[in-house]
Structures are given as C-alpha cells and as structure tokens.
Amino acid sequence: MFAQILDIMLEIRQRDSYSMGWMELMGGFLLALGNPWLQGISNIALIFLMIGIFYSLLMTKESLIAYAPVTLCLGLLLLLNTRFCYR
C-alpha cells in the first residue's frame, strides 16, 4: 500500500509540482498557526509528503544537491514529531 501511495505521489510530482508546493505551504501554515491537534496532524502529513518527495527525487535520478532541502525539512519534521509524541 505504501508503494502505491508513493507511486501516486511520483505521478503527481511529475505532472504538477505546484500542487505539491501548495500542500507543503498549507501544511506549514497549519503547523505554525494551528491549534495543537492540527499541528500534530499537519506534522504527520508533511512527514509523509517529504518522504514522497524524497522518493520521487530518487526515481527521477536528480542530482544530490536536490536532496538537501528535502532531507533537512524531513529531519526537522521528525524532530518536531518526537516533541509532539512525548509531551
């Protein structure tokens, strides 16, 4: 099932990268301005989105410099997720 989701995200990224950007932007706004329940949900959604973007970069064989922002954001989101889980 997870591979199917990643394939769908790869197709979306190849077809329309603006939709991925808007999903990131909305998730970021909810993470910054939402109540704690919405922050937790948007954090998890952004983690899965970043994993999908990382996978799509792997499948399209992008250069290594393209992985830096995704890896940094994914690491920060995972760190933030541990803060939400262990309150």
N, CA, C and O atoms as a CHARMM CRD file, in Angstrom:
* protein
*
  348
    1    1 MET  N      0.82700  -1.19300   0.00000 PROA 1      0.00000
    2    1 MET  CA     0.00000   0.00000   0.00000 PROA 1      0.00000
    3    1 MET  C      0.87300   1.25900   0.00000 PROA 1      0.00000
    4    1 MET  O      0.58600   2.22200  -0.71200 PROA 1      0.00000
    5    2 PHE  N      1.94800   1.24200   0.81200 PROA 2      0.00000
    6    2 PHE  CA     2.81100   2.41700   0.88100 PROA 2      0.00000
    7    2 PHE  C      3.46200   2.67900  -0.47200 PROA 2      0.00000
    8    2 PHE  O      3.62800   3.83200  -0.87000 PROA 2      0.00000
    9    3 ALA  N      3.83300   1.60600  -1.18400 PROA 3      0.00000
   10    3 ALA  CA     4.43800   1.77500  -2.51300 PROA 3      0.00000
   11    3 ALA  C      3.43700   2.37600  -3.48800 PROA 3      0.00000
   12    3 ALA  O      3.81700   3.16800  -4.35100 PROA 3      0.00000
   13    4 GLN  N      2.16900   2.01500  -3.36500 PROA 4      0.00000
   14    4 GLN  CA     1.13900   2.59800  -4.23400 PROA 4      0.00000
   15    4 GLN  C      0.99200   4.08600  -3.96800 PROA 4      0.00000
   16    4 GLN  O      0.84500   4.87600  -4.90000 PROA 4      0.00000
   17    5 ILE  N      1.03000   4.46800  -2.70400 PROA 5      0.00000
   18    5 ILE  CA     0.92200   5.88800  -2.35700 PROA 5      0.00000
   19    5 ILE  C      2.10900   6.65300  -2.92000 PROA 5      0.00000
   20    5 ILE  O      1.94700   7.74900  -3.45900 PROA 5      0.00000
   21    6 LEU  N      3.31300   6.07300  -2.79700 PROA 6      0.00000
   22    6 LEU  CA     4.49600   6.74100  -3.32200 PROA 6      0.00000
   23    6 LEU  C      4.45400   6.85000  -4.83700 PROA 6      0.00000
   24    6 LEU  O      4.89700   7.85400  -5.39600 PROA 6      0.00000
   25    7 ASP  N      3.92600   5.82600  -5.51500 PROA 7      0.00000
   26    7 ASP  CA     3.79200   5.90300  -6.96900 PROA 7      0.00000
   27    7 ASP  C      2.80900   6.99600  -7.37400 PROA 7      0.00000
   28    7 ASP  O      3.02700   7.70100  -8.35900 PROA 7      0.00000
   29    8 ILE  N      1.73200   7.13400  -6.61400 PROA 8      0.00000
   30    8 ILE  CA     0.75700   8.19400  -6.89700 PROA 8      0.00000
   31    8 ILE  C      1.41100   9.56000  -6.68700 PROA 8      0.00000
   32    8 ILE  O      1.20100  10.47700  -7.48200 PROA 8      0.00000
   33    9 MET  N      2.20800   9.69900  -5.61300 PROA 9      0.00000
   34    9 MET  CA     2.88000  10.97800  -5.36300 PROA 9      0.00000
   35    9 MET  C      3.91400  11.27800  -6.43900 PROA 9      0.00000
   36    9 MET  O      4.10000  12.43700  -6.81000 PROA 9      0.00000
   37   10 LEU  N      4.59300  10.24000  -6.94700 PROA 10     0.00000
   38   10 LEU  CA     5.55200  10.44200  -8.03000 PROA 10     0.00000
   39   10 LEU  C      4.84200  10.93700  -9.28100 PROA 10     0.00000
   40   10 LEU  O      5.34100  11.81700  -9.98200 PROA 10     0.00000
   41   11 GLU  N      3.67200  10.36500  -9.55600 PROA 11     0.00000
   42   11 GLU  CA     2.90200  10.78900 -10.72100 PROA 11     0.00000
   43   11 GLU  C      2.42700  12.23200 -10.56100 PROA 11     0.00000
   44   11 GLU  O      2.47100  13.00900 -11.51500 PROA 11     0.00000
   45   12 ILE  N      1.97600  12.59000  -9.36400 PROA 12     0.00000
   46   12 ILE  CA     1.53000  13.96100  -9.11400 PROA 12     0.00000
   47   12 ILE  C      2.70200  14.92700  -9.25500 PROA 12     0.00000
   48   12 ILE  O      2.56200  15.99700  -9.84700 PROA 12     0.00000
   49   13 ARG  N      3.85500  14.55000  -8.71200 PROA 13     0.00000
   50   13 ARG  CA     5.02600  15.43900  -8.77700 PROA 13     0.00000
   51   13 ARG  C      5.48900  15.64900 -10.21200 PROA 13     0.00000
   52   13 ARG  O      5.86700  16.75800 -10.58700 PROA 13     0.00000
   53   14 GLN  N      5.46100  14.59100 -11.01200 PROA 14     0.00000
   54   14 GLN  CA     5.88300  14.73700 -12.39300 PROA 14     0.00000
   55   14 GLN  C      4.87900  15.54700 -13.19800 PROA 14     0.00000
   56   14 GLN  O      5.25200  16.28600 -14.10900 PROA 14     0.00000
   57   15 ARG  N      3.60700  15.40300 -12.85800 PROA 15     0.00000
   58   15 ARG  CA     2.57200  16.08300 -13.62700 PROA 15     0.00000
   59   15 ARG  C      2.41400  17.53800 -13.21300 PROA 15     0.00000
   60   15 ARG  O      2.33400  18.42800 -14.06000 PROA 15     0.00000
   61   16 ASP  N      2.37100  17.77400 -11.91700 PROA 16     0.00000
   62   16 ASP  CA     2.09600  19.12800 -11.44000 PROA 16     0.00000
   63   16 ASP  C      2.83300  19.36700 -10.13100 PROA 16     0.00000
   64   16 ASP  O      2.35300  18.98000  -9.06600 PROA 16     0.00000
   65   17 SER  N      3.98900  19.99800 -10.20700 PROA 17     0.00000
   66   17 SER  CA     4.76800  20.24100  -8.99500 PROA 17     0.00000
   67   17 SER  C      4.16900  21.37900  -8.16500 PROA 17     0.00000
   68   17 SER  O      4.48800  21.50900  -6.98300 PROA 17     0.00000
   69   18 TYR  N      3.31400  22.19700  -8.76200 PROA 18     0.00000
   70   18 TYR  CA     2.67900  23.27200  -7.99600 PROA 18     0.00000
   71   18 TYR  C      1.74800  22.74000  -6.91700 PROA 18     0.00000
   72   18 TYR  O      1.63400  23.34000  -5.84900 PROA 18     0.00000
   73   19 SER  N      1.08100  21.62000  -7.18100 PROA 19     0.00000
   74   19 SER  CA     0.18100  21.06000  -6.17100 PROA 19     0.00000
   75   19 SER  C      0.96000  20.58300  -4.95400 PROA 19     0.00000
   76   19 SER  O      0.48300  20.71400  -3.82700 PROA 19     0.00000
   77   20 MET  N      2.15800  20.02800  -5.16500 PROA 20     0.00000
   78   20 MET  CA     2.99100  19.60800  -4.03500 PROA 20     0.00000
   79   20 MET  C      3.42600  20.83300  -3.23200 PROA 20     0.00000
   80   20 MET  O      3.45900  20.79000  -2.00300 PROA 20     0.00000
   81   21 GLY  N      3.75500  21.90900  -3.91600 PROA 21     0.00000
   82   21 GLY  CA     4.14600  23.13700  -3.23100 PROA 21     0.00000
   83   21 GLY  C      3.01900  23.71400  -2.40300 PROA 21     0.00000
   84   21 GLY  O      3.23700  24.17800  -1.28400 PROA 21     0.00000
   85   22 TRP  N      1.80500  23.68600  -2.95300 PROA 22     0.00000
   86   22 TRP  CA     0.66100  24.19600  -2.20300 PROA 22     0.00000
   87   22 TRP  C      0.35900  23.32900  -0.99400 PROA 22     0.00000
   88   22 TRP  O     -0.01200  23.84200   0.06200 PROA 22     0.00000
   89   23 MET  N      0.51600  22.00500  -1.14200 PROA 23     0.00000
   90   23 MET  CA     0.30100  21.12300   0.01000 PROA 23     0.00000
   91   23 MET  C      1.34000  21.39700   1.09200 PROA 23     0.00000
   92   23 MET  O      1.01400  21.39000   2.27900 PROA 23     0.00000
   93   24 GLU  N      2.58100  21.63800   0.69300 PROA 24     0.00000
   94   24 GLU  CA     3.62100  21.98800   1.65700 PROA 24     0.00000
   95   24 GLU  C      3.30600  23.31200   2.34500 PROA 24     0.00000
   96   24 GLU  O      3.46900  23.43700   3.55800 PROA 24     0.00000
   97   25 LEU  N      2.86000  24.28600   1.58300 PROA 25     0.00000
   98   25 LEU  CA     2.55000  25.60500   2.13400 PROA 25     0.00000
   99   25 LEU  C      1.39200  25.54000   3.12600 PROA 25     0.00000
  100   25 LEU  O      1.46800  26.11900   4.20900 PROA 25     0.00000
  101   26 MET  N      0.33300  24.84500   2.76500 PROA 26     0.00000
  102   26 MET  CA    -0.81400  24.72800   3.67500 PROA 26     0.00000
  103   26 MET  C     -0.44100  23.95300   4.93800 PROA 26     0.00000
  104   26 MET  O     -0.86000  24.31300   6.03800 PROA 26     0.00000
  105   27 GLY  N      0.34500  22.89300   4.77600 PROA 27     0.00000
  106   27 GLY  CA     0.80500  22.13900   5.94700 PROA 27     0.00000
  107   27 GLY  C      1.69500  22.98800   6.84500 PROA 27     0.00000
  108   27 GLY  O      1.61900  22.89100   8.07000 PROA 27     0.00000
  109   28 GLY  N      2.53100  23.81400   6.24200 PROA 28     0.00000
  110   28 GLY  CA     3.39000  24.70300   7.02300 PROA 28     0.00000
  111   28 GLY  C      2.59900  25.75100   7.77700 PROA 28     0.00000
  112   28 GLY  O      2.90500  26.05100   8.93100 PROA 28     0.00000
  113   29 PHE  N      1.57700  26.31600   7.13100 PROA 29     0.00000
  114   29 PHE  CA     0.72600  27.28300   7.82900 PROA 29     0.00000
  115   29 PHE  C     -0.01700  26.64100   8.99600 PROA 29     0.00000
  116   29 PHE  O     -0.11600  27.22900  10.07300 PROA 29     0.00000
  117   30 LEU  N     -0.53500  25.43900   8.78300 PROA 30     0.00000
  118   30 LEU  CA    -1.22200  24.74700   9.87500 PROA 30     0.00000
  119   30 LEU  C     -0.24900  24.39600  10.99400 PROA 30     0.00000
  120   30 LEU  O     -0.60300  24.43800  12.17200 PROA 30     0.00000
  121   31 LEU  N      0.97300  24.05100  10.61800 PROA 31     0.00000
  122   31 LEU  CA     1.98000  23.71500  11.62000 PROA 31     0.00000
  123   31 LEU  C      2.35700  24.94100  12.44200 PROA 31     0.00000
  124   31 LEU  O      2.60200  24.83100  13.64300 PROA 31     0.00000
  125   32 ALA  N      2.40300  26.09200  11.81200 PROA 32     0.00000
  126   32 ALA  CA     2.80400  27.30600  12.51700 PROA 32     0.00000
  127   32 ALA  C      1.65900  27.97400  13.26700 PROA 32     0.00000
  128   32 ALA  O      1.86100  28.50200  14.36100 PROA 32     0.00000
  129   33 LEU  N      0.46000  27.95600  12.69300 PROA 33     0.00000
  130   33 LEU  CA    -0.63100  28.76000  13.24800 PROA 33     0.00000
  131   33 LEU  C     -1.79500  27.96400  13.81400 PROA 33     0.00000
  132   33 LEU  O     -2.68900  28.54100  14.43300 PROA 33     0.00000
  133   34 GLY  N     -1.80300  26.65300  13.61600 PROA 34     0.00000
  134   34 GLY  CA    -2.94800  25.85700  14.05200 PROA 34     0.00000
  135   34 GLY  C     -2.91100  25.54800  15.53700 PROA 34     0.00000
  136   34 GLY  O     -1.92200  25.80000  16.22500 PROA 34     0.00000
  137   35 ASN  N     -4.01800  24.99600  16.00900 PROA 35     0.00000
  138   35 ASN  CA    -4.05600  24.54800  17.39600 PROA 35     0.00000
  139   35 ASN  C     -3.22300  23.26300  17.51600 PROA 35     0.00000
  140   35 ASN  O     -2.84600  22.69200  16.49200 PROA 35     0.00000
  141   36 PRO  N     -2.92900  22.80000  18.71800 PROA 36     0.00000
  142   36 PRO  CA    -2.04000  21.64400  18.87200 PROA 36     0.00000
  143   36 PRO  C     -2.51100  20.38800  18.13500 PROA 36     0.00000
  144   36 PRO  O     -1.68400  19.62800  17.63100 PROA 36     0.00000
  145   37 TRP  N     -3.80100  20.16300  18.06600 PROA 37     0.00000
  146   37 TRP  CA    -4.30500  18.98500  17.35500 PROA 37     0.00000
  147   37 TRP  C     -4.01800  19.09600  15.85700 PROA 37     0.00000
  148   37 TRP  O     -3.57200  18.13000  15.23900 PROA 37     0.00000
  149   38 LEU  N     -4.27100  20.27100  15.27100 PROA 38     0.00000
  150   38 LEU  CA    -3.97000  20.49000  13.85200 PROA 38     0.00000
  151   38 LEU  C     -2.46900  20.46500  13.57900 PROA 38     0.00000
  152   38 LEU  O     -2.04100  20.03400  12.50900 PROA 38     0.00000
  153   39 GLN  N     -1.67400  20.92000  14.53100 PROA 39     0.00000
  154   39 GLN  CA    -0.22600  20.88000  14.35600 PROA 39     0.00000
  155   39 GLN  C      0.27200  19.44500  14.27500 PROA 39     0.00000
  156   39 GLN  O      1.14200  19.13400  13.46200 PROA 39     0.00000
  157   40 GLY  N     -0.26900  18.57800  15.10400 PROA 40     0.00000
  158   40 GLY  CA     0.12600  17.17600  15.06300 PROA 40     0.00000
  159   40 GLY  C     -0.26600  16.50600  13.75700 PROA 40     0.00000
  160   40 GLY  O      0.51500  15.74800  13.18300 PROA 40     0.00000
  161   41 ILE  N     -1.47600  16.78700  13.28800 PROA 41     0.00000
  162   41 ILE  CA    -1.94800  16.20900  12.02300 PROA 41     0.00000
  163   41 ILE  C     -1.12000  16.73600  10.84900 PROA 41     0.00000
  164   41 ILE  O     -0.71400  15.96300   9.98100 PROA 41     0.00000
  165   42 SER  N     -0.87200  18.03700  10.82000 PROA 42     0.00000
  166   42 SER  CA    -0.10900  18.59200   9.70500 PROA 42     0.00000
  167   42 SER  C      1.34400  18.12700   9.74100 PROA 42     0.00000
  168   42 SER  O      1.97000  17.98000   8.69100 PROA 42     0.00000
  169   43 ASN  N      1.88200  17.89800  10.92200 PROA 43     0.00000
  170   43 ASN  CA     3.24800  17.38500  11.02600 PROA 43     0.00000
  171   43 ASN  C      3.34200  15.99900  10.40000 PROA 43     0.00000
  172   43 ASN  O      4.26800  15.72700   9.63500 PROA 43     0.00000
  173   44 ILE  N      2.40800  15.13400  10.71300 PROA 44     0.00000
  174   44 ILE  CA     2.40700  13.78700  10.14400 PROA 44     0.00000
  175   44 ILE  C      2.18800  13.83900   8.63100 PROA 44     0.00000
  176   44 ILE  O      2.84100  13.11500   7.88000 PROA 44     0.00000
  177   45 ALA  N      1.27300  14.69300   8.19200 PROA 45     0.00000
  178   45 ALA  CA     1.02500  14.82100   6.75100 PROA 45     0.00000
  179   45 ALA  C      2.25900  15.33800   6.01900 PROA 45     0.00000
  180   45 ALA  O      2.57800  14.86800   4.92700 PROA 45     0.00000
  181   46 LEU  N      2.95400  16.30900   6.62100 PROA 46     0.00000
  182   46 LEU  CA     4.16400  16.83500   5.99200 PROA 46     0.00000
  183   46 LEU  C      5.29200  15.80800   5.97200 PROA 46     0.00000
  184   46 LEU  O      6.08900  15.78100   5.03500 PROA 46     0.00000
  185   47 ILE  N      5.36300  14.96300   7.00000 PROA 47     0.00000
  186   47 ILE  CA     6.37400  13.89500   7.00200 PROA 47     0.00000
  187   47 ILE  C      6.14200  12.96600   5.82600 PROA 47     0.00000
  188   47 ILE  O      7.08000  12.64100   5.09800 PROA 47     0.00000
  189   48 PHE  N      4.89900  12.53400   5.63100 PROA 48     0.00000
  190   48 PHE  CA     4.60300  11.64600   4.50500 PROA 48     0.00000
  191   48 PHE  C      4.82300  12.35000   3.16700 PROA 48     0.00000
  192   48 PHE  O      5.26600  11.72700   2.20300 PROA 48     0.00000
  193   49 LEU  N      4.51900  13.62700   3.10700 PROA 49     0.00000
  194   49 LEU  CA     4.74900  14.38900   1.88300 PROA 49     0.00000
  195   49 LEU  C      6.23700  14.47700   1.56600 PROA 49     0.00000
  196   49 LEU  O      6.63200  14.31800   0.41000 PROA 49     0.00000
  197   50 MET  N      7.06600  14.72700   2.57600 PROA 50     0.00000
  198   50 MET  CA     8.51000  14.79700   2.36100 PROA 50     0.00000
  199   50 MET  C      9.08900  13.44200   1.97300 PROA 50     0.00000
  200   50 MET  O     10.00000  13.37400   1.14900 PROA 50     0.00000
  201   51 ILE  N      8.57100  12.36700   2.55600 PROA 51     0.00000
  202   51 ILE  CA     9.02200  11.03600   2.16400 PROA 51     0.00000
  203   51 ILE  C      8.66400  10.78600   0.70600 PROA 51     0.00000
  204   51 ILE  O      9.46200  10.21600  -0.03800 PROA 51     0.00000
  205   52 GLY  N      7.48400  11.20200   0.29300 PROA 52     0.00000
  206   52 GLY  CA     7.07700  11.04600  -1.10200 PROA 52     0.00000
  207   52 GLY  C      7.93100  11.87200  -2.04800 PROA 52     0.00000
  208   52 GLY  O      8.27300  11.41400  -3.13800 PROA 52     0.00000
  209   53 ILE  N      8.27900  13.08500  -1.63800 PROA 53     0.00000
  210   53 ILE  CA     9.13500  13.92500  -2.47600 PROA 53     0.00000
  211   53 ILE  C     10.52900  13.32200  -2.57000 PROA 53     0.00000
  212   53 ILE  O     11.13700  13.32400  -3.64100 PROA 53     0.00000
  213   54 PHE  N     11.03700  12.80800  -1.46100 PROA 54     0.00000
  214   54 PHE  CA    12.35100  12.15500  -1.46300 PROA 54     0.00000
  215   54 PHE  C     12.34400  10.95400  -2.39700 PROA 54     0.00000
  216   54 PHE  O     13.29100  10.74000  -3.15500 PROA 54     0.00000
  217   55 TYR  N     11.27300  10.17500  -2.33900 PROA 55     0.00000
  218   55 TYR  CA    11.14600   9.00700  -3.21300 PROA 55     0.00000
  219   55 TYR  C     11.07000   9.43100  -4.68400 PROA 55     0.00000
  220   55 TYR  O     11.68500   8.80200  -5.54500 PROA 55     0.00000
  221   56 SER  N     10.32400  10.48100  -4.96500 PROA 56     0.00000
  222   56 SER  CA    10.21700  10.92600  -6.35400 PROA 56     0.00000
  223   56 SER  C     11.55100  11.46600  -6.87200 PROA 56     0.00000
  224   56 SER  O     11.86100  11.31200  -8.05300 PROA 56     0.00000
  225   57 LEU  N     12.34200  12.09800  -5.99800 PROA 57     0.00000
  226   57 LEU  CA    13.67500  12.52600  -6.40500 PROA 57     0.00000
  227   57 LEU  C     14.57000  11.33100  -6.70200 PROA 57     0.00000
  228   57 LEU  O     15.38000  11.36400  -7.62800 PROA 57     0.00000
  229   58 LEU  N     14.41700  10.27900  -5.91000 PROA 58     0.00000
  230   58 LEU  CA    15.18900   9.06700  -6.17300 PROA 58     0.00000
  231   58 LEU  C     14.80800   8.43900  -7.50300 PROA 58     0.00000
  232   58 LEU  O     15.67500   7.99400  -8.25500 PROA 58     0.00000
  233   59 MET  N     13.51000   8.40100  -7.79600 PROA 59     0.00000
  234   59 MET  CA    13.04700   7.75300  -9.02300 PROA 59     0.00000
  235   59 MET  C     13.39400   8.56100 -10.27400 PROA 59     0.00000
  236   59 MET  O     13.61100   7.98500 -11.33900 PROA 59     0.00000
  237   60 THR  N     13.44700   9.87300 -10.15500 PROA 60     0.00000
  238   60 THR  CA    13.79000  10.69400 -11.31800 PROA 60     0.00000
  239   60 THR  C     15.29700  10.91900 -11.44400 PROA 60     0.00000
  240   60 THR  O     15.75700  11.57600 -12.37700 PROA 60     0.00000
  241   61 LYS  N     16.06800  10.36200 -10.48700 PROA 61     0.00000
  242   61 LYS  CA    17.53500  10.42100 -10.51100 PROA 61     0.00000
  243   61 LYS  C     18.05600  11.85900 -10.60000 PROA 61     0.00000
  244   61 LYS  O     18.87200  12.19500 -11.45800 PROA 61     0.00000
  245   62 GLU  N     17.56000  12.68900  -9.69000 PROA 62     0.00000
  246   62 GLU  CA    18.01700  14.07600  -9.61000 PROA 62     0.00000
  247   62 GLU  C     19.43000  14.12400  -9.03200 PROA 62     0.00000
  248   62 GLU  O     19.91700  13.12800  -8.49800 PROA 62     0.00000
  249   63 SER  N     20.08000  15.26600  -9.13500 PROA 63     0.00000
  250   63 SER  CA    21.42100  15.41800  -8.56600 PROA 63     0.00000
  251   63 SER  C     21.33600  15.45300  -7.04000 PROA 63     0.00000
  252   63 SER  O     20.27100  15.70300  -6.47700 PROA 63     0.00000
  253   64 LEU  N     22.44300  15.20700  -6.39100 PROA 64     0.00000
  254   64 LEU  CA    22.45600  15.12000  -4.92800 PROA 64     0.00000
  255   64 LEU  C     22.13200  16.43800  -4.25300 PROA 64     0.00000
  256   64 LEU  O     21.64800  16.43400  -3.12000 PROA 64     0.00000
  257   65 ILE  N     22.37400  17.54900  -4.89300 PROA 65     0.00000
  258   65 ILE  CA    22.08200  18.84900  -4.29300 PROA 65     0.00000
  259   65 ILE  C     20.57400  19.04700  -4.12100 PROA 65     0.00000
  260   65 ILE  O     20.15100  19.81900  -3.26000 PROA 65     0.00000
  261   66 ALA  N     19.76500  18.36600  -4.92100 PROA 66     0.00000
  262   66 ALA  CA    18.31400  18.49800  -4.81700 PROA 66     0.00000
  263   66 ALA  C     17.77700  17.80600  -3.56400 PROA 66     0.00000
  264   66 ALA  O     16.66600  18.10500  -3.12400 PROA 66     0.00000
  265   67 TYR  N     18.54800  16.89000  -2.98800 PROA 67     0.00000
  266   67 TYR  CA    18.09900  16.17400  -1.79600 PROA 67     0.00000
  267   67 TYR  C     18.26600  16.98700  -0.51500 PROA 67     0.00000
  268   67 TYR  O     17.63500  16.67300   0.49300 PROA 67     0.00000
  269   68 ALA  N     19.09800  18.01800  -0.53300 PROA 68     0.00000
  270   68 ALA  CA    19.42600  18.76400   0.68500 PROA 68     0.00000
  271   68 ALA  C     18.20600  19.41000   1.34900 PROA 68     0.00000
  272   68 ALA  O     18.01700  19.20900   2.54900 PROA 68     0.00000
  273   69 PRO  N     17.36900  20.17300   0.63600 PROA 69     0.00000
  274   69 PRO  CA    16.22500  20.79300   1.33000 PROA 69     0.00000
  275   69 PRO  C     15.21800  19.76300   1.84700 PROA 69     0.00000
  276   69 PRO  O     14.65200  19.92200   2.92800 PROA 69     0.00000
  277   70 VAL  N     15.00600  18.72200   1.07100 PROA 70     0.00000
  278   70 VAL  CA    14.03900  17.70000   1.48500 PROA 70     0.00000
  279   70 VAL  C     14.54000  16.96600   2.72200 PROA 70     0.00000
  280   70 VAL  O     13.77600  16.70700   3.65100 PROA 70     0.00000
  281   71 THR  N     15.83000  16.63400   2.72800 PROA 71     0.00000
  282   71 THR  CA    16.40300  15.92300   3.86700 PROA 71     0.00000
  283   71 THR  C     16.39100  16.78700   5.11800 PROA 71     0.00000
  284   71 THR  O     16.08600  16.29900   6.20600 PROA 71     0.00000
  285   72 LEU  N     16.71800  18.06000   4.97600 PROA 72     0.00000
  286   72 LEU  CA    16.69700  18.97100   6.11300 PROA 72     0.00000
  287   72 LEU  C     15.28800  19.12700   6.67500 PROA 72     0.00000
  288   72 LEU  O     15.09000  19.04700   7.88700 PROA 72     0.00000
  289   73 CYS  N     14.31600  19.34900   5.80600 PROA 73     0.00000
  290   73 CYS  CA    12.92400  19.50200   6.25800 PROA 73     0.00000
  291   73 CYS  C     12.40100  18.22900   6.89100 PROA 73     0.00000
  292   73 CYS  O     11.70900  18.27900   7.90700 PROA 73     0.00000
  293   74 LEU  N     12.72600  17.08200   6.29800 PROA 74     0.00000
  294   74 LEU  CA    12.27300  15.81300   6.85900 PROA 74     0.00000
  295   74 LEU  C     12.88300  15.57900   8.23000 PROA 74     0.00000
  296   74 LEU  O     12.19800  15.12000   9.14500 PROA 74     0.00000
  297   75 GLY  N     14.16100  15.88900   8.38100 PROA 75     0.00000
  298   75 GLY  CA    14.80400  15.73900   9.68800 PROA 75     0.00000
  299   75 GLY  C     14.19000  16.64000  10.73800 PROA 75     0.00000
  300   75 GLY  O     13.96800  16.21100  11.87100 PROA 75     0.00000
  301   76 LEU  N     13.91100  17.89200  10.37600 PROA 76     0.00000
  302   76 LEU  CA    13.28600  18.81200  11.32900 PROA 76     0.00000
  303   76 LEU  C     11.86800  18.37500  11.69000 PROA 76     0.00000
  304   76 LEU  O     11.44900  18.49700  12.84200 PROA 76     0.00000
  305   77 LEU  N     11.13700  17.87000  10.70900 PROA 77     0.00000
  306   77 LEU  CA     9.78000  17.40100  10.99200 PROA 77     0.00000
  307   77 LEU  C      9.79600  16.17000  11.89400 PROA 77     0.00000
  308   77 LEU  O      8.95200  16.04400  12.78100 PROA 77     0.00000
  309   78 LEU  N     10.73700  15.27100  11.67800 PROA 78     0.00000
  310   78 LEU  CA    10.83900  14.10100  12.55100 PROA 78     0.00000
  311   78 LEU  C     11.22200  14.51600  13.96600 PROA 78     0.00000
  312   78 LEU  O     10.72300  13.95000  14.93900 PROA 78     0.00000
  313   79 LEU  N     12.10100  15.49500  14.08200 PROA 79     0.00000
  314   79 LEU  CA    12.46200  16.00800  15.39500 PROA 79     0.00000
  315   79 LEU  C     11.26400  16.66100  16.07100 PROA 79     0.00000
  316   79 LEU  O     11.04800  16.47800  17.26900 PROA 79     0.00000
  317   80 LEU  N     10.49300  17.41300  15.31500 PROA 80     0.00000
  318   80 LEU  CA     9.29700  18.04700  15.84700 PROA 80     0.00000
  319   80 LEU  C      8.24800  17.00800  16.21800 PROA 80     0.00000
  320   80 LEU  O      7.51100  17.18600  17.18700 PROA 80     0.00000
  321   81 ASN  N      8.17900  15.92200  15.44800 PROA 81     0.00000
  322   81 ASN  CA     7.22100  14.86800  15.74000 PROA 81     0.00000
  323   81 ASN  C      7.53700  14.18900  17.06800 PROA 81     0.00000
  324   81 ASN  O      6.61500  13.82500  17.79900 PROA 81     0.00000
  325   82 THR  N      8.80600  14.01100  17.39900 PROA 82     0.00000
  326   82 THR  CA     9.15000  13.41500  18.68800 PROA 82     0.00000
  327   82 THR  C      8.75300  14.34600  19.82500 PROA 82     0.00000
  328   82 THR  O      8.42000  13.88500  20.91700 PROA 82     0.00000
  329   83 ARG  N      8.78700  15.64700  19.57900 PROA 83     0.00000
  330   83 ARG  CA     8.34400  16.59500  20.60900 PROA 83     0.00000
  331   83 ARG  C      6.85500  16.48200  20.84300 PROA 83     0.00000
  332   83 ARG  O      6.39300  16.57900  21.97900 PROA 83     0.00000
  333   84 PHE  N      6.08400  16.27200  19.75500 PROA 84     0.00000
  334   84 PHE  CA     4.63500  16.13500  19.89900 PROA 84     0.00000
  335   84 PHE  C      4.27300  14.80700  20.54800 PROA 84     0.00000
  336   84 PHE  O      3.31500  14.74000  21.31800 PROA 84     0.00000
  337   85 CYS  N      5.01000  13.76400  20.25500 PROA 85     0.00000
  338   85 CYS  CA     4.66300  12.43600  20.76300 PROA 85     0.00000
  339   85 CYS  C      4.99000  12.26600  22.23100 PROA 85     0.00000
  340   85 CYS  O      4.31400  11.50900  22.92700 PROA 85     0.00000
  341   86 TYR  N      6.01300  12.95300  22.71900 PROA 86     0.00000
  342   86 TYR  CA     6.46600  12.72100  24.08500 PROA 86     0.00000
  343   86 TYR  C      6.20400  13.90300  25.00100 PROA 86     0.00000
  344   86 TYR  O      7.02700  14.21800  25.86100 PROA 86     0.00000
  345   87 ARG  N      5.06900  14.55800  24.82500 PROA 87     0.00000
  346   87 ARG  CA     4.68000  15.66100  25.72500 PROA 87     0.00000
  347   87 ARG  C      4.12300  15.11600  27.00300 PROA 87     0.00000
  348   87 ARG  O      3.74100  15.88300  27.88700 PROA 87     0.00000
